[in-house]
Amino acid sequence: MMFPECLNAFFVELKGQDWEKAVSQLNNTVKLLFPIMNEYIPHLRAVVRRKAPTTNYVSLRKWRKVILSQYSDATIEVKARFFDEV
């Protein structure tokens, strides 16, 4: 279901601990849907059971750079166990 008045699209992946695989899958999902959702801002969220990277983790920064180069204003976050979107 799409809501034209809300231009944010949230994509969530749940994983045990492989956060990089979760982010890769999220990125692939957005790539597949982008042709029909190109006016939406993608927000990628990965929730892992354990071993979430810190904000400055080099590999996460690289993923952020990749995502932002493909979709302007996109966001990507990885959290352990619990994710609270305010």
Steps between C-alpha positions, in 0.01 A plus 500: 500500500636843411416827668561789258489762775788330683818484293691273740537128439642285780664168425580273795710184509530274806813289538684298761835675477599547136414868470695544175288235329189674633613835357588336168154343481336831586699673228396236245134536601512876454669457161217271388226732623657834412361514145144511640585688821754754376325797665532337844796542734627155602587440865684172550487341845675182609434348840739229612494282807861582584819659370356820354771738376565834662412814308861559393572142397691519170288244316175670604635837384580344162145366472360841587709655225376241247135549599523880490666492158203303365213672682530856626369560853490126573590380849643175627515380860600174665400423859523202731182340633283811517437783261306810592407738220401840642 
